[in-house]
Amino acid sequence: MASIKRIICFAVIFENIYLGLSERSALQNDESGYCLKFENRVSALENVMKNLHEEKIMTEKKMDYIRQEMVSSKAQYEGKFNILEKELKTTREQLSNAKDIVTNLKNYMLLNGFKIDDFDENYGHGVAEDTAKREKRVLLPSTSTASSVAFSASLINHQENLSVYQKIRFDYVMTNVGSGYDPAAGVFKATVPGLYFFTVVIMSHATEDIETQIVKNGIQIVNTYSGDSTTWNQGSQSVVLQLNAGDTVYIQIQDNKGVNDGNIRIFGQSWSSFSGFLIAKTQ
């Protein structure tokens, strides 16, 4: 830029000569400040151009940051939507399983002499009818002396480094009527013979999968699968079992090394649970 200033100064001098001034007078005019004024203007323009260049760089950085924020926000909300979509799918599957269980229970009770008073298939679907006519009551046989047995427990701590056939100990007991569930062993032991309902929910860690099973007296009854390639996921299973006094039911890691390999673990924080209750006592 210094060379440009010199060129401008020479141009001023030559302009003065062209206007009829002598070279000496032109140099005197230059000494009086003409070239200096032009140099100051050029310096001022240089500063303006520098400031504009810096503002351009800052604006580009802001635009890059905004683009990154937009991409991050889009991915974040898409991830939340996918999680909610999977939770809805799991809830629908649980509801479908529950409906099947109710149907099986109804058939079992009819076959075994229980009376179902005014059973309405549409009950709970929001049909506006007289509530007295829609009352649902299961009447046990008069010889029944059913006792209350129910438990519900969840995992507070993540379970890590589990092995095949290992029992899952649901450590936080919310309900244990009848004291049939032992949280130290993770095992429910029937003290009353009867018809029991059991359900389990297992959450896998993000991008991992795991298979478990409901076991009665050491015999596999049903399996559960939990897994997803991108996020956390819950798997559930429910079953109705006929138990004698002393029979045991628990959840264990399934022997499937194609899925249960490496660090076999289950997500805690009350996202995984095991529950059961006595439906009716049998003789």
C-alpha positions in Angstrom: 0.0 0.0 0.0 3.0 2.3 0.5 3.8 2.1 -3.2 0.2 3.2 -4.0 0.6 6.2 -1.7 3.8 7.2 -3.6 2.0 6.8 -6.9 -0.8 9.1 -5.7 1.7 11.7 -4.5 3.5 11.7 -7.9 0.1 12.0 -9.6 -0.6 15.1 -7.5 2.8 16.6 -8.4 2.3 15.9 -12.1 -1.2 17.4 -11.9 0.2 20.6 -10.4 2.9 20.8 -13.2 0.2 20.2 -15.8 -1.8 23.1 -14.3 1.2 25.3 -15.0 3.0 25.2 -11.8 6.7 24.7 -11.8 8.2 21.5 -10.5 9.5 23.5 -7.5 6.0 24.9 -6.9 4.5 21.5 -7.3 6.9 20.1 -4.7 6.0 23.1 -2.5 2.3 22.3 -2.8 3.1 18.8 -1.9 5.0 20.0 1.1 1.9 22.1 2.0 0.0 18.9 2.5 -1.7 17.7 -0.7 0.1 14.4 -0.7 -0.4 14.0 3.0 -4.1 14.5 2.6 -4.3 11.8 0.0 -2.2 9.5 2.1 -4.6 10.1 5.0 -7.6 9.3 2.8 -6.0 6.1 1.5 -5.1 5.1 5.1 -8.7 5.8 6.1 -10.0 3.7 3.2 -7.6 0.9 4.2 -9.0 0.9 7.7 -12.5 0.8 6.4 -11.7 -2.1 4.2 -9.9 -3.9 7.1 -13.0 -3.4 9.3 -15.3 -4.6 6.6 -13.1 -7.7 6.1 -13.2 -8.5 9.8 -17.0 -8.0 9.9 -17.3 -10.3 6.9 -15.2 -13.0 8.8 -17.4 -12.6 11.9 -20.6 -12.8 9.9 -19.4 -16.0 8.2 -18.6 -17.5 11.6 -22.0 -16.5 13.0 -23.7 -18.1 10.0 -21.6 -21.3 10.4 -22.6 -21.4 14.1 -26.3 -20.9 13.3 -26.1 -23.7 10.7 -24.6 -26.0 13.2 -27.3 -25.1 15.8 -30.0 -25.8 13.2 -28.5 -29.2 12.4 -28.0 -30.1 16.1 -31.6 -29.0 17.0 -33.0 -31.0 14.1 -31.2 -34.1 15.2 -32.2 -33.6 18.9 -35.9 -33.2 18.2 -35.8 -36.2 15.7 -34.2 -38.3 18.5 -36.9 -37.3 21.0 -39.6 -38.0 18.5 -38.1 -41.5 17.7 -38.0 -42.3 21.5 -41.6 -41.2 21.9 -42.6 -43.3 18.9 -40.9 -46.4 20.3 -42.5 -45.8 23.7 -45.9 -45.6 22.0 -45.2 -48.8 20.1 -44.2 -50.6 23.4 -47.4 -49.3 25.1 -49.6 -50.6 22.3 -47.9 -54.0 22.5 -48.4 -54.1 26.3 -52.1 -53.1 25.8 -52.5 -55.9 23.2 -50.9 -58.4 25.6 -53.1 -57.3 28.4 -56.2 -57.7 26.3 -55.1 -61.3 25.4 -54.5 -62.0 29.0 -58.0 -60.8 30.0 -59.5 -62.9 27.4 -57.6 -66.0 28.5 -58.5 -65.3 32.1 -62.1 -65.0 31.3 -62.1 -68.3 29.5 -60.1 -70.0 32.3 -62.5 -68.7 34.9 -65.5 -69.8 33.0 -64.0 -73.3 32.5 -63.2 -73.6 36.2 -66.6 -72.6 37.7 -66.1 -68.9 38.4 -69.0 -66.6 37.7 -68.5 -63.4 35.8 -71.4 -61.0 36.6 -72.4 -58.6 33.8 -69.1 -58.8 31.9 -69.1 -56.1 29.2 -66.5 -56.3 26.4 -66.8 -52.5 25.8 -66.1 -51.6 29.4 -63.6 -48.8 29.7 -64.0 -47.7 26.1 -65.8 -44.5 27.1 -69.3 -45.6 26.1 -71.9 -43.4 27.9 -74.1 -45.9 29.7 -75.7 -46.3 33.1 -72.7 -47.1 35.4 -74.9 -49.4 37.5 -75.6 -51.6 34.4 -71.9 -51.6 33.5 -70.5 -52.6 36.9 -68.0 -55.4 36.5 -67.7 -57.9 39.3 -65.8 -61.2 39.5 -67.6 -63.5 42.0 -65.3 -66.2 43.4 -66.9 -69.6 44.4 -68.3 -69.6 47.9 -65.7 -72.2 48.9 -62.8 -69.9 48.0 -60.7 -68.4 50.7 -58.4 -66.4 48.5 -55.6 -64.5 50.3 -54.0 -61.3 49.1 -50.6 -61.8 47.5 -49.0 -59.1 45.3 -45.5 -57.7 44.7 -43.9 -55.1 42.5 -40.2 -54.2 42.3 -37.9 -52.2 40.1 -34.2 -51.7 39.4 -32.7 -48.6 40.9 -29.1 -49.4 40.1 -27.9 -50.5 36.6 -27.1 -54.2 36.5 -23.7 -54.7 34.9 -21.5 -57.7 33.9 -24.4 -60.2 34.1 -24.0 -63.8 33.0 -26.2 -66.3 31.2 -28.8 -67.9 33.5 -28.1 -65.2 36.2 -31.2 -64.1 38.2 -32.0 -60.4 38.0 -32.5 -58.9 41.4 -35.0 -56.1 41.3 -33.7 -54.1 44.3 -36.4 -51.5 45.0 -39.6 -53.1 46.4 -42.7 -51.0 46.0 -45.2 -53.6 47.1 -44.8 -57.0 48.7 -48.1 -58.1 50.2 -47.7 -61.6 51.6 -43.9 -61.2 51.6 -43.5 -63.6 48.6 -40.8 -61.7 46.8 -37.2 -61.8 48.0 -35.3 -58.8 46.6 -31.9 -60.2 47.8 -32.4 -63.3 45.5 -34.8 -61.7 43.0 -37.2 -64.7 43.4 -40.9 -64.9 44.1 -42.0 -67.9 46.1 -45.7 -68.8 46.3 -47.1 -69.3 49.7 -50.6 -69.8 48.5 -51.6 -72.2 45.7 -53.5 -70.5 42.9 -53.6 -68.7 39.6 -51.0 -65.9 39.4 -50.3 -63.1 36.9 -46.7 -62.0 36.3 -45.2 -59.2 34.1 -41.7 -57.9 33.5 -40.3 -54.8 31.7 -36.6 -54.7 30.8 -34.9 -51.6 29.4 -31.7 -52.0 27.4 -28.9 -49.4 27.3 -28.6 -47.2 24.2 -27.6 -49.0 21.0 -27.5 -52.4 22.9 -29.8 -55.4 23.1 -30.6 -58.1 25.7 -32.8 -61.1 26.0 -34.3 -62.3 29.3 -37.0 -64.9 30.3 -39.6 -65.6 32.9 -38.7 -68.8 34.7 -40.9 -71.1 36.9 -39.1 -73.7 39.0 -36.0 -73.4 36.8 -38.0 -74.0 33.6 -38.1 -71.3 30.9 -41.7 -70.1 30.3 -41.6 -67.0 28.0 -38.8 -64.8 26.6 -38.3 -61.0 26.3 -36.2 -59.0 24.0 -35.1 -55.4 24.5 -32.9 -53.5 22.0 -32.4 -50.8 19.5 -29.5 -49.7 17.2 -29.8 -46.0 18.0 -31.4 -45.5 21.5 -32.7 -47.1 24.6 -35.6 -49.5 24.3 -38.0 -51.5 26.6 -39.2 -55.0 26.1 -42.0 -56.5 28.1 -43.7 -59.9 28.7 -46.7 -61.1 30.7 -47.9 -64.6 31.7 -50.6 -66.3 33.8 -49.3 -69.3 35.8 -50.8 -72.0 38.0 -48.6 -72.3 41.1 -48.4 -74.6 44.0 -47.2 -73.5 47.4 -43.4 -73.4 47.3 -43.2 -72.8 43.5 -40.7 -70.1 42.4 -40.9 -67.5 39.6 -38.0 -65.2 38.6 -36.4 -63.4 35.7 -33.0 -64.5 34.3 -30.6 -63.8 31.5 -31.4 -66.0 28.5 -28.8 -68.3 27.0 -28.4 -66.7 23.6 -24.8 -65.6 23.1 -25.7 -64.1 19.7 -27.4 -61.3 21.7 -26.2 -61.6 25.3 -22.5 -61.1 24.7 -19.8 -58.8 26.1 -20.9 -56.7 29.1 -24.5 -57.9 29.6 -26.3 -55.2 31.4 -29.8 -53.8 32.2 -30.8 -50.1 32.6 -32.0 -49.2 36.1 -33.4 -46.0 37.4 -36.8 -47.7 37.7 -37.1 -48.3 33.9 -37.0 -52.0 34.5 -39.5 -53.8 36.8 -41.0 -57.2 37.8 -44.5 -57.6 39.3 -47.0 -60.3 40.1 -50.1 -61.0 42.0 -52.5 -63.8 43.0 -55.7 -63.8 40.8 -57.5 -66.6 42.6 -56.6 -69.2 45.2 -57.1 -72.9 44.2 -57.5 -75.9 46.4 
